[in-house]
Amino acid sequence: MSPLTATQKALVQEHLYLAERVVGHLYKRSRIDAACRADLIQAANLGLVIAASRWEPDRPHGAKFST
């Protein structure tokens, strides 16, 4: 995986709250332990980085970076 550009880094930074909110919701609903919560947050953040690295802003038809 190549290093992220400044725009891609900004995308990841702006969407980190979403990963934490989803994991927080799972934490409350399914009563997972704190270590598992940390692992889920880390996996979600890695997913954001991968999605940002694959995102092509110049793609036709207004491709969006969303979930």
C-alpha positions, 0 to 999 in steps of 0.5 A: 500500500502506498503512502496516503496523500494529504487529501486521503489523510484528511478523509481518514481524520474526518471519518475516525469518529464514525469508526469509534461510534460504530464500535461504541454502539456494538460495545453497548449492545453486545457487551464485548470486553474493553480489549475486544473494543480496542481491537475493533476500533483498530480494525475499523481505522485500518479499514478507513485507511484502505478505503482512502487509499482506494478512493479516486477523487477524479473518477467520473459521476461524482464518486463519493467517499462514504459508508 
